[in-house]
Amino acid sequence: MFDTAILVLLYNKEIEKSNTINSLVTSNCLFENSKILIWNNGPNSIKEDGVIPLLDLGYEVEIKETLNNESLSVIYNEFIDSIKSDKYIILDDDSALSSDFITAAAKSDVDIVSFPFITSQEVIVYPKVDNLAINKKTKLNDESNLKTIGSGIVLGNQICQKLKEYYGSIFDERFYFYGVDSTLCLRLKELQLISKIKLIDGFEHSMSRFEKESEEVSHFRKVERSYDFGLTLKYYYPKKKAFFEILMYMIMTFKRKLLKQPTEFSFFLIVKSFLTGKHYRNVSHGKKT
């Protein structure tokens, strides 16, 4: 049994090129009695000798590869199910972990969830309540409409068990990339566990929305956001409210088309995902989620 299990999810990156891994190596703080699972999600195999600095620090390290860009929800659930630990930390490959975050995360208990303050260009961008970034004085309650990103979340073992007992899984596997972290927040709210969330010192994170992207990447994000929106409406909204939201977005889309303005979502894909109830890449959505 470990005190802490840490997932570092790599995509198109060697271990030694990961800001997350490098900040774990260079930090003056360590996670004691911990295991790090480095999950390479493709598209190419990675060199394993990049783990040597972590081994030298006393971390137990395992490497797993899925070169097909596996669903984030599937990866997160498998990570938690495969390691016995008091708490679980989810990290992407491009986070500059601070010593304050490592210290706070190491102290996170089995019966709470810790959400770090995520900054971009030294401005807090997550977590958010009612779509507004919060600060260290914000008080949360079970009515708070909370949202954050996945990187840095610390899940206590007891919280994981409560989620699994009610939903059959911790993260909703009907969601593939986008929506995996936001639906976790919706599940925590439904189970009245928002009061079990602790806000902790965080770290600087590369945010895609502040960076210039290729047309291909922008299209991918639009598709993913649309599926996230449609599936969230289907599975986490009352029917009447879901239909109202779709109607409102249809009207807004029509107005933007008239004004020749871009839209954040594809109305067609919102409706398609809402009606089918599945992500375009999720062939196993029929299993319990």
PEHUVEN-V661347 format. One record per run of one state. SS is the DSSP state (helix for helix, strand for strand, loop for the rest). FROM is the first residue (numbers start at 0). TO is the last residue. Records with the same first field share a line. If there is no record, write none. Layout:
SS: FROM-TO, FROM-TO
This chain:
loop: 0-0, 10-13, 17-17, 26-32, 40-46, 56-58, 65-70, 82-83, 91-93, 96-97, 107-111, 120-121, 126-126, 129-130, 133-144, 147-152, 167-178, 190-192, 205-206, 210-213, 236-237, 258-265, 276-288
strand: 1-9, 33-39, 59-64, 84-90, 94-95, 112-119, 122-125, 127-128, 131-132, 145-146, 153-155, 196-204
helix: 14-16, 18-25, 47-55, 71-81, 98-106, 156-166, 179-189, 193-195, 207-209, 214-235, 238-257, 266-275
